[in-house]
Amino acid sequence: MGKAVALVADIFFIAKMKETAKQVGVELTTAGTAEALCEAAKAAGISLVIVDLNARGSIETIEKLRASGDTIPVIAFLSHVQVELAERARAAGCTEVMSRSKFTVELAEILARTKTQ
């Protein structure tokens, strides 16, 4: 079973993500704060970090993960009009940055990849 951890601001979207994770057989943990995400990412078996770039402290969290030498893939999502924020996320070390709509469409596939990593 793959394991992922997510920092997401929208509680309704968290429910959708957890349901999708359950359907594809992935254990998804959510973190309420940037600090909690960093701690959870250190847990054994975590193979994906998901970050809502509209969550408080999202960029700093990615920077902190990368500064600690963490190489876990980080997929971030945001509104498609937030071009500057997307560039900041890439510069911080995101593996992939995508619009929220694309992330939603590809969520099952993204989570399923954690089972092979």
C-alpha positions in Angstrom: 0.0 0.0 0.0 1.3 3.4 -1.0 1.4 6.2 1.6 1.0 9.9 0.9 0.7 13.0 3.1 -1.1 16.2 2.2 -1.3 19.8 3.3 -4.7 21.1 2.0 -6.6 24.2 3.0 -10.1 23.1 1.8 -11.7 20.6 4.2 -14.2 19.5 1.6 -11.5 18.7 -0.9 -9.7 16.7 1.8 -12.7 14.5 2.0 -12.7 14.0 -1.8 -8.9 13.2 -1.7 -9.3 10.7 1.1 -12.2 8.9 -0.7 -10.1 8.7 -3.9 -7.1 7.4 -2.0 -9.3 4.7 -0.4 -10.5 3.6 -3.8 -7.0 3.2 -5.2 -5.6 1.6 -2.1 -3.4 4.4 -0.9 -3.1 5.6 2.7 -3.5 9.4 2.7 -2.7 11.3 5.8 -3.5 15.0 6.0 -1.6 17.6 8.0 -3.2 20.7 9.4 0.0 22.8 9.5 3.2 23.1 7.6 5.1 21.7 10.7 2.9 18.7 10.9 3.4 18.0 7.2 7.2 18.1 7.6 6.9 15.6 10.5 4.6 13.3 8.7 6.8 13.3 5.6 9.5 11.7 7.7 7.4 8.7 8.5 8.3 5.4 7.1 6.8 4.5 3.8 5.7 8.0 2.7 6.3 8.2 -1.0 4.4 11.4 -2.0 3.8 14.8 -0.5 0.8 16.8 -1.8 0.7 20.5 -1.2 -2.2 23.0 -1.8 -0.2 26.1 -2.6 -3.1 28.2 -1.1 -2.5 26.6 2.3 -0.7 28.8 4.9 3.0 28.2 4.8 3.0 26.0 1.7 6.1 27.4 0.0 8.1 27.5 3.3 7.1 23.9 3.9 8.5 22.8 0.5 11.6 24.7 1.2 12.0 23.1 4.6 11.5 19.6 3.2 14.2 20.2 0.5 16.6 21.9 2.9 16.5 18.8 5.1 17.6 16.7 2.1 14.2 15.1 1.6 13.8 13.8 -1.9 10.2 12.6 -1.7 8.2 13.8 -4.7 6.2 16.9 -4.0 3.1 17.6 -6.2 1.5 21.0 -5.6 -1.7 22.5 -7.0 -3.2 25.9 -7.2 -5.5 28.1 -9.3 -4.4 28.2 -13.0 -4.1 32.0 -12.8 -1.5 32.0 -10.0 1.5 32.0 -12.3 3.9 33.7 -9.9 3.0 31.3 -7.1 3.6 28.3 -9.4 7.1 29.7 -10.2 7.9 30.1 -6.5 6.8 26.5 -5.9 9.1 25.2 -8.6 11.9 27.3 -7.3 11.3 25.9 -3.8 11.7 22.3 -5.1 8.3 21.0 -6.2 8.5 18.0 -8.4 5.3 19.0 -10.2 3.0 22.0 -10.1 -0.4 21.8 -11.7 -3.8 23.6 -11.7 -6.3 22.4 -9.2 -8.6 21.3 -12.0 -5.9 19.1 -13.6 -4.9 17.8 -10.2 -8.6 16.8 -9.5 -8.9 15.0 -12.8 -5.6 13.1 -12.3 -5.9 12.5 -8.6 -6.5 8.8 -8.8 -3.6 8.3 -11.1 -1.3 10.5 -9.0 -2.1 8.5 -5.9 -1.8 5.2 -7.6 1.8 6.1 -8.5 2.7 6.0 -4.8 2.2 2.2 -4.8 5.0 1.8 -7.3 7.5 4.2 -5.8 
